[in-house]
């Protein structure tokens, strides 16, 4: 009897952490997976079934197997519906419209994103642009660490602040 019930209990406990179509709905689980797999996060803040642009983006882009295959090469996909449990994250990421897509490293520090519905090509371009920006940000942050003079350090810090998405500077780049 226990052998029959145990899989059902495990499935009931794990299922809420994973959205349909390969999207994780728990930010902590997504961060852990991203760190383990050495990937970044693609976070979708969505209104789900009451948000027409969210539904279109899901139907026309995010639910497509070819998109998921491409996106999952670099990203752990995270879907956060606008519910009370995600309000703090929405505030932290400055979500003001739906859908809001944030590209972030495994710790949750954003390096790109967009708001609103897009075509698959536009989403793929935004993803690639964000990854390029992350590389530039990492290089700029490395230059801060290597700077030997105050002037060089200030110049490197200014480059980091120039590359960091402005909507995230206060909440995520305060250490700079």
GUTOR-857265 format. One record per residue (C-alpha): residue in three letters; chain; x, y, z. Coordinates in pm, 1 decimal, padded with zeros to 6 digits, always signed. Example, Ala and Ser with C-alpha at 12.3 -4.5 7.8 and 13.67 -1.06 7.14 Angstrom:
GUTOR-857265
<"ALA" "A" <+01230.0 -00450.0 +00780.0>>,
<"SER" "A" <+01367.0 -00106.0 +00714.0>>,
end
This chain:
GUTOR-857265
<"UNK" "A" <+00000.0 +00000.0 +00000.0>>,
<"UNK" "A" <+00279.0 +00243.8 +00088.5>>,
<"UNK" "A" <+00446.7 +00169.4 -00246.7>>,
<"UNK" "A" <+00128.6 +00276.7 -00421.6>>,
<"UNK" "A" <+00073.1 +00592.8 -00217.5>>,
<"UNK" "A" <+00432.8 +00718.8 -00206.6>>,
<"UNK" "A" <+00457.0 +00811.8 -00577.9>>,
<"UNK" "A" <+00128.6 +01000.0 -00553.2>>,
<"UNK" "A" <+00245.6 +01195.1 -00247.9>>,
<"UNK" "A" <+00580.3 +01278.1 -00410.2>>,
<"UNK" "A" <+00407.6 +01394.1 -00729.0>>,
<"UNK" "A" <+00166.9 +01611.2 -00531.6>>,
<"UNK" "A" <+00455.9 +01777.5 -00347.8>>,
<"UNK" "A" <+00676.3 +01830.1 -00653.5>>,
<"UNK" "A" <+00413.5 +01927.1 -00912.1>>,
<"UNK" "A" <+00350.8 +02279.8 -00779.9>>,
<"UNK" "A" <+00719.3 +02360.9 -00836.9>>,
<"UNK" "A" <+00695.8 +02291.5 -01209.2>>,
<"UNK" "A" <+00465.2 +02467.9 -01451.5>>,
<"UNK" "A" <+00341.3 +02298.6 -01761.8>>,
<"UNK" "A" <+00572.5 +02308.4 -02060.0>>,
<"UNK" "A" <+00902.0 +02295.6 -01870.0>>,
<"UNK" "A" <+00873.4 +02614.2 -01664.9>>,
<"UNK" "A" <+00957.4 +02611.1 -01292.2>>,
<"UNK" "A" <+00723.8 +02810.5 -01067.1>>,
<"UNK" "A" <+00947.3 +02828.6 -00758.8>>,
<"UNK" "A" <+01225.5 +03090.1 -00768.3>>,
<"UNK" "A" <+01444.4 +02918.8 -00508.4>>,
<"UNK" "A" <+01424.9 +02586.0 -00692.1>>,
<"UNK" "A" <+01503.9 +02764.3 -01020.0>>,
<"UNK" "A" <+01809.0 +02939.2 -00870.5>>,
<"UNK" "A" <+01935.6 +02610.5 -00734.0>>,
<"UNK" "A" <+01887.7 +02436.3 -01068.9>>,
<"UNK" "A" <+02053.4 +02724.7 -01256.5>>,
<"UNK" "A" <+02355.4 +02715.0 -01024.9>>,
<"UNK" "A" <+02387.7 +02337.9 -01057.9>>,
<"UNK" "A" <+02357.4 +02349.2 -01437.5>>,
<"UNK" "A" <+02567.6 +02667.0 -01473.9>>,
<"UNK" "A" <+02283.2 +02843.1 -01652.1>>,
<"UNK" "A" <+02106.9 +03175.0 -01618.7>>,
<"UNK" "A" <+01740.8 +03242.8 -01540.2>>,
<"UNK" "A" <+01468.0 +03357.0 -01774.4>>,
<"UNK" "A" <+01195.3 +03480.9 -01541.3>>,
<"UNK" "A" <+00846.3 +03550.7 -01670.7>>,
<"UNK" "A" <+00621.4 +03758.0 -01446.7>>,
<"UNK" "A" <+00278.3 +03680.8 -01587.1>>,
<"UNK" "A" <-00084.3 +03760.5 -01532.9>>,
<"UNK" "A" <-00154.6 +03415.6 -01672.6>>,
<"UNK" "A" <-00519.0 +03371.2 -01767.8>>,
<"UNK" "A" <-00632.9 +03732.9 -01718.7>>,
<"UNK" "A" <-00358.5 +03895.4 -01927.9>>,
<"UNK" "A" <-00408.6 +03881.6 -02308.7>>,
<"UNK" "A" <-00043.6 +03967.7 -02396.4>>,
<"UNK" "A" <+00073.2 +03700.5 -02148.4>>,
<"UNK" "A" <-00155.0 +03441.4 -02307.0>>,
<"UNK" "A" <-00036.9 +03535.1 -02657.8>>,
<"UNK" "A" <+00329.7 +03517.3 -02558.9>>,
<"UNK" "A" <+00270.2 +03177.3 -02399.6>>,
<"UNK" "A" <+00073.5 +03041.3 -02697.8>>,
<"UNK" "A" <+00289.3 +03186.3 -02975.5>>,
<"UNK" "A" <+00637.9 +03161.9 -02823.6>>,
<"UNK" "A" <+00691.3 +03005.8 -02479.9>>,
<"UNK" "A" <+00488.6 +02689.6 -02538.4>>,
<"UNK" "A" <+00666.2 +02602.9 -02862.8>>,
<"UNK" "A" <+00910.1 +02309.5 -02833.7>>,
<"UNK" "A" <+01167.8 +02474.1 -03062.2>>,
<"UNK" "A" <+01171.2 +02788.5 -02844.6>>,
<"UNK" "A" <+01205.5 +02584.0 -02526.4>>,
<"UNK" "A" <+01489.4 +02379.4 -02673.5>>,
<"UNK" "A" <+01680.0 +02693.7 -02773.2>>,
<"UNK" "A" <+01607.8 +02882.4 -02450.3>>,
<"UNK" "A" <+01697.1 +02590.2 -02223.9>>,
<"UNK" "A" <+02049.5 +02577.4 -02365.2>>,
<"UNK" "A" <+02134.5 +02886.5 -02159.6>>,
<"UNK" "A" <+01843.2 +02941.1 -01924.6>>,
<"UNK" "A" <+01632.9 +02777.6 -01657.5>>,
<"UNK" "A" <+01278.4 +02891.4 -01738.9>>,
<"UNK" "A" <+01083.9 +03043.4 -01448.4>>,
<"UNK" "A" <+00714.4 +03135.0 -01456.9>>,
<"UNK" "A" <+00588.9 +03351.5 -01171.6>>,
<"UNK" "A" <+00217.6 +03423.2 -01174.2>>,
<"UNK" "A" <+00105.9 +03738.9 -01004.4>>,
<"UNK" "A" <-00013.1 +03595.1 -00679.6>>,
<"UNK" "A" <+00055.8 +03708.6 -00323.1>>,
<"UNK" "A" <+00343.4 +03461.0 -00294.8>>,
<"UNK" "A" <+00530.1 +03641.1 -00575.3>>,
<"UNK" "A" <+00452.7 +04002.1 -00477.0>>,
<"UNK" "A" <+00789.5 +04053.4 -00307.5>>,
<"UNK" "A" <+00977.4 +03928.9 -00614.6>>,
<"UNK" "A" <+00763.6 +04147.3 -00842.2>>,
<"UNK" "A" <+00850.1 +04450.6 -00627.1>>,
<"UNK" "A" <+01217.9 +04359.1 -00617.5>>,
<"UNK" "A" <+01227.8 +04334.4 -00997.6>>,
<"UNK" "A" <+01015.9 +04648.5 -01040.8>>,
<"UNK" "A" <+00739.8 +04476.0 -01235.7>>,
<"UNK" "A" <+00496.0 +04737.5 -01363.5>>,
<"UNK" "A" <+00339.0 +04558.3 -01660.3>>,
<"UNK" "A" <+00266.9 +04210.3 -01786.2>>,
<"UNK" "A" <+00428.3 +04008.3 -01908.9>>,
<"UNK" "A" <+00766.6 +04117.3 -01773.5>>,
<"UNK" "A" <+01060.4 +03901.1 -01876.4>>,
<"UNK" "A" <+01384.2 +03923.9 -01678.5>>,
<"UNK" "A" <+01712.6 +03762.1 -01777.4>>,
<"UNK" "A" <+01922.1 +03707.1 -01464.7>>,
<"UNK" "A" <+02219.4 +03508.3 -01345.6>>,
<"UNK" "A" <+02176.9 +03206.1 -01120.2>>,
<"UNK" "A" <+02171.7 +03428.5 -00811.5>>,
<"UNK" "A" <+01884.5 +03634.1 -00956.9>>,
<"UNK" "A" <+02089.1 +03943.3 -01055.1>>,
<"UNK" "A" <+01933.3 +04076.3 -01377.5>>,
<"UNK" "A" <+02128.1 +04162.4 -01691.1>>,
<"UNK" "A" <+01840.9 +04222.2 -01933.1>>,
<"UNK" "A" <+01472.0 +04189.6 -02002.3>>,
<"UNK" "A" <+01162.6 +04337.2 -02161.9>>,
<"UNK" "A" <+00796.2 +04410.2 -02097.3>>,
<"UNK" "A" <+00505.3 +04310.2 -02319.4>>,
<"UNK" "A" <+00427.9 +04055.1 -02583.9>>,
<"UNK" "A" <+00678.2 +03983.0 -02858.6>>,
<"UNK" "A" <+00722.3 +03754.3 -03155.6>>,
<"UNK" "A" <+00947.9 +03450.6 -03127.0>>,
<"UNK" "A" <+01218.9 +03625.0 -03328.0>>,
<"UNK" "A" <+01201.4 +03931.2 -03101.4>>,
<"UNK" "A" <+01220.8 +03715.6 -02788.7>>,
<"UNK" "A" <+01518.9 +03523.3 -02928.0>>,
<"UNK" "A" <+01693.7 +03851.4 -03014.8>>,
<"UNK" "A" <+01623.7 +03990.5 -02667.2>>,
<"UNK" "A" <+01768.4 +03669.9 -02519.3>>,
<"UNK" "A" <+02085.8 +03695.2 -02729.2>>,
<"UNK" "A" <+02123.0 +04068.3 -02656.5>>,
<"UNK" "A" <+02088.1 +03998.4 -02284.5>>,
<"UNK" "A" <+02356.3 +03727.7 -02297.6>>,
<"UNK" "A" <+02592.8 +03964.7 -02480.4>>,
<"UNK" "A" <+02522.0 +04230.6 -02219.0>>,
<"UNK" "A" <+02597.2 +03979.5 -01943.8>>,
<"UNK" "A" <+02937.2 +03906.3 -02099.1>>,
<"UNK" "A" <+03012.8 +04279.5 -02117.9>>,
<"UNK" "A" <+02896.0 +04328.6 -01757.2>>,
<"UNK" "A" <+03113.5 +04040.8 -01635.8>>,
<"UNK" "A" <+03414.4 +04188.6 -01816.1>>,
<"UNK" "A" <+03345.0 +04533.4 -01668.7>>,
<"UNK" "A" <+03308.1 +04386.7 -01317.8>>,
<"UNK" "A" <+03638.1 +04200.7 -01365.7>>,
<"UNK" "A" <+03800.5 +04531.3 -01464.1>>,
<"UNK" "A" <+03681.9 +04682.1 -01134.6>>,
<"UNK" "A" <+03861.0 +04405.9 -00946.3>>,
<"UNK" "A" <+04177.9 +04450.0 -01155.2>>,
<"UNK" "A" <+04189.3 +04830.3 -01128.6>>,
<"UNK" "A" <+04506.5 +04949.9 -00956.3>>,
<"UNK" "A" <+04427.7 +05320.1 -00932.7>>,
<"UNK" "A" <+04125.9 +05508.9 -00807.7>>,
<"UNK" "A" <+04075.1 +05660.7 -01153.4>>,
<"UNK" "A" <+04078.1 +05317.4 -01319.3>>,
<"UNK" "A" <+03838.6 +05181.9 -01057.8>>,
<"UNK" "A" <+03596.1 +05472.5 -01109.4>>,
<"UNK" "A" <+03609.5 +05426.6 -01487.9>>,
<"UNK" "A" <+03541.4 +05052.6 -01452.4>>,
<"UNK" "A" <+03256.5 +05115.3 -01207.8>>,
<"UNK" "A" <+03101.8 +05366.5 -01447.2>>,
<"UNK" "A" <+03116.6 +05104.5 -01723.3>>,
<"UNK" "A" <+02933.5 +04854.3 -01500.1>>,
<"UNK" "A" <+02663.9 +05111.0 -01423.5>>,
<"UNK" "A" <+02634.1 +05199.5 -01792.7>>,
<"UNK" "A" <+02583.6 +04833.0 -01889.7>>,
<"UNK" "A" <+02354.5 +04737.1 -01599.9>>,
<"UNK" "A" <+01984.4 +04762.5 -01689.7>>,
<"UNK" "A" <+01885.0 +05093.3 -01531.7>>,
<"UNK" "A" <+01558.8 +04962.2 -01385.5>>,
<"UNK" "A" <+01759.7 +04715.1 -01176.1>>,
<"UNK" "A" <+02052.2 +04929.8 -01062.4>>,
<"UNK" "A" <+01910.0 +05030.1 -00723.3>>,
<"UNK" "A" <+01792.2 +04682.9 -00619.9>>,
<"UNK" "A" <+02070.2 +04468.9 -00765.5>>,
<"UNK" "A" <+02380.3 +04676.5 -00833.9>>,
<"UNK" "A" <+02401.9 +04865.8 -00505.5>>,
<"UNK" "A" <+02732.8 +04700.0 -00426.3>>,
<"UNK" "A" <+02879.8 +04877.9 -00729.5>>,
end
